Each structure stands twice: as structure tokens, then as C-alpha cells.
Amino acid sequence: MNSYFTLKDLAKLLVSINSVSEMENLLLGLLTPKEREELPRRIQIVKMLKKGLPQHHIASKLKVGVATVTRGAKEIQQGTFRSIA
């Protein structure tokens, strides 16, 4: 029996949460302060890319490296972020 908590287990846990306050409490417990800052920024990068904004513009506006924005663009191409509008 595998005793490790897998990514699939995490996904199931996240889907089972019914309220914003429960989710916020879970994320506060799971993520470091730096991760809590970076995760929303990554989602913002994806949203801006999907709107067609240039990568250099996004990097400048969000004060991140172009490589960070490019990583998001590659994930979009692979279909990873279909659920983010």
C-alpha cells in the first residue's frame, strides 16, 4: 500500500472543499508566504496570456521574468490551463 499523499489525492481534497473560507484556510496552512504570493501571480499570467497580451508586457507589468511568462505560455499550449478563463 502506498502511504504517500499524491497529486491526485490533493486534487480530490481541493475539489471536495465547499467554501471559500475553507479553501483559504487550507491554502494558508499548505503554502508558504512566498507560494501564496506566487500562485495568484501565475494564474494572472495565464489569464493575461489568454487575453493575447505580449509576454514582455506581462513580465514588465507583473515584475516577473520573461521565462516565467514563457513557462505559462508553454503550459497553455499543452492544454494544462483549459479551466482558467
N, C-alpha and C positions, 0 to 999 in steps of 0.2 A: 504494500500500500504506500502510495506517495504522500508524504506528510507535508509537502511544500504547498504553499498558497500560490496558485498560478495566476497568470494574467486573466485567464478565463474566469477563475474564481472572483477576481477583483471586478471584472465586468459584471458578473452576476450580482455581486454585492451592490455596485453602483446603480444598476437597473432596479434593484429592489427598494431603493430609498424613495420615500413618498413625499418628502417635503424639502423645501429649500433650506430650512434651518437644520434639518438632519444632515443634509448633504454638506452644508457649510461646516458643521461640527466635525464630520468625518474628515473633510479635507484639511481642516485646521489641525487635526490630530495626525494625519498621514504625511502632510507636506511640510517641508522646512519653509521658513520665511522666504528664502530665495526662490524655491519652487512655486510658492503661492504668488510670487511676483511674475515669474517667467511663464507659467502656464496660461494665464489670461492673455499675455502678450503674444504667445504663439497662436492662440485662437484668433486674435486680432489680425495677425499676419495673414492667416489663411483667408479670413473674411475680405481683407483688402486685396489679396491676390485674386480672389474670385470676382471682385468688382473690376478687375483689369488694371489696377494701379501698377505702375512700373516698380520693379524690385528696388531700385536705388532710392526712389521716392519713399517707399515703405521703410527701408532701412534708416533713412535720414529722419523721418517723422517719428519712428518708434525708438530711435537711438540704439539700433542693433546692427550687427554686421550684415553685409550683403549675403554672406554664406548662410546665415540663419534664415534669411528670407528665401534663399535658393533651396534650402532643405525643405521648407514648407511647399515650395512650388513643385519639387520632385514628388512629394507625398500626394499632392493633388493629382499629378499626372498618373500616379499609381492607383488612384481611386480611394485612397485612405480616408479622405475628408468629405465623403459624399453627404454626410449628415449635417455638416456645418454650412449654413447659408451665407 
